[in-house]
Amino acid sequence: MANIVIFGETGAGKSSVINLMAGQQIARTSPDSHRCTLHWTEYSITFENGSRYKVFDTVGLEEPRLQIGDYLTAISNAYGLINTLKERGGVNLLLFCVRGGRVTATMQSNYRLFFEFLCEEKVPLALVVTNLERETRMEDWYTRNVGHLEKYNIRSVGHACITAANLLDGRHRGKYEESRGILRGVIEAHYNGSMEGWTGGQGWFTSSISKLVEFVAGRPKKTDIIGVLTKRCGMTKEVAQQVAQQIRGEYLPQTMIENCGHPPVPSNVTNTSPQQGYESRPRNVVLLGESGVGKSSLINLIMGRDVAETSPDALSCTITHAAYDTTISGQCFRLWDTAGLNEGSEGRIPAAAAARKLALFLGGLDRGDGVHLLMYCVRGTRATKALRTNYQTFSSAIGDSKVPIVIVATCLEDCRPVMSEWWNQNKDQLAKYGMHFLDMLVLQLCRVDAWNPRIYDNVVHSPTKTFANLFWTIVCRRPHKP
């Protein structure tokens, strides 16, 4: 029986991919945000031809960096996962599950964690690209993006371009059934049943968690590491001290992360339209969020026409802030599209640079005409710590200005007909992470043709019902700065 480890960031669709493999619902879609890095769930799957697999659904990183407490928990999880895999005969295949879209810094870190750190590049890795039901040919996404993936040094022995969404309408339902054959074919092609699974050698556990320290924001104390190894992993104190010493000995301090908190405001940022009268000056609405969540599509939706470039591919299309003026019920609003956060290191605007530019822009705008509304666009999967990191980036830039913030959840086609249920399922976790919002929008941005930039069949669920109501009830309460 082959052992497959499936991994990817929260919301990539790992559980849905497992159900697609099995041909039935065996994996419950559960919130990874309530679990920790390297926590796993084991499933048994048998194909119609008799091939049998053990699949380990494993929680990856939620954001590119680990906090010290998360790292200590990951040590315990890694110990249990590695021992279980050894008992089962090792790892035969890695499935790296990603959403068809941008390559993010979190995606890069997860690739390194599992392929380089955990498996030391000794286990074949197949890429599973999900969320491709609106491609005319799902394989087209890979054809367009393989060069970008190679630039990020994401290598694979094979790939499956699929949809794992099982609640699709008739237009795309056939692609779900097609995807099962594609996925199973890739697994059978790249799992060699005659070879034993990779078991990592004598120092597998110590080597893996030593390398994982590279992702930690800070340096864990030796006493804390020893405490986890003895209390959670059952090691003797002597062995735990040796392991902790090796971890600390191999640790090399990383370059300091650039401070993207509240940078100095550029002197050349002034009122957006100083020549206009007080009442006619546009009110500033800023859209922000992770790369690829649909900010530009939302701009087009509000404008009622295609003004902002959109793309489903790995490379971002918005690299700096851009303004779009629109008039709603006689009031002028200026919509600001901003560069996506958390893009990978080889993107058009890597994560650190995007965060720094956003903070500078918001700070300058806030000191000028003022920011009247922030629309935080998020992919409607689950509340994650990465969302908190992005939230802290822009909230620190505006300081105590008390700018109203609205959360906009996109990519919720699989949650029909009650897309607003997303808010009910995630609002408590968002609040737990310290994210607070004045209102929420839940959107479906559907395209009839595969990634045609024109937006069709828009469904909006919101307590304020329409953008006009949203802007008038929230934005217009907030005056311009004198």
C-alpha angles and dihedrals in degrees: 000000000000123000117221124188112203117194143162140130122298112287096024090115104250095152091046090051090052090052089049090052092048096045090228141060105276100135118065113218099240130175109266087197088077091054132062137238114293094012106141144192122206125221134180117220129182122192122216090256090060098257109147127206140181108214121198111202100205130191113234132195117304093203135012094261131050124219114229093252091052090050092054090051090047089056090060093045092047091052092054094043095049094047091048092049090050091052090050093050103267135280119315102174140008120214112199107200117203135163117245101256139062125004103237132197088246090055090052092050092050091051090053094044095056106025100035105024105030098033101023090225089291098113124073112249125206121195117227112196113195137186094051100127092117095056113103086225113015090213089063091077092062092045090055096043108034090097091054092049091051089050088058089049091242102152129184139174090223143348142218119207105199151137117242095182107116098185097070124134125244094278092067105018093099091059091060091058090043089053093059091060092045093051096046091047092055092048094050092044095054103035110086106205092194093062126078120240119262111260100182101236130253098317099040097125097042093045093050098049091042090058091043089066086076088076096050119110097222135001119288116227118249091231091055092051091049090049092055093045094051102036102035103024098037097233122153114252092249094054092043090053091053093049092046091049091053092049092050092044093053094045115109118187111248124228109277113267111245112257107249095172114104108336125187113284114247112249094224096064111102138153110320093234109012094171093062125092120256096259096041097051110109120251113237119240113180122200115202141161145109120328112274100018095118107266093141091046089053090051089054091048093053093043092049092228141058108278102135123062115244132190138174093207135108095259119073121240100200111068101162139017117286129187128224120185120210134168120223119183091340097309121110117228126187112213114204118205111199136196114271120259127231097027115160126265094263095048127112089261114016121218100263093047093047092050092048093048092047092051092049092047095048093045092051095045092048091053090048121046090340134244110271101183138005117207108198107202116204134172107254098240115098137323108265138178089249088066088054092051092053091045091054091050095060099031091056090050093060093041115185095349090114093220111181113248125205121191116221116197115200137178094050099138090123091057098064137164093025104035092157088070086081089074093051091051096047109029095090093050091047090052090047088057090052097255115138127181136190093213142347139227124200113199141187111199102189127180118203093204120047106281094329102168091233112094119228138180095020114190118192125189116183140138087238091049099208140036089242091058091043094053095042097045096044112017100042092053088067113076127216118263111256 
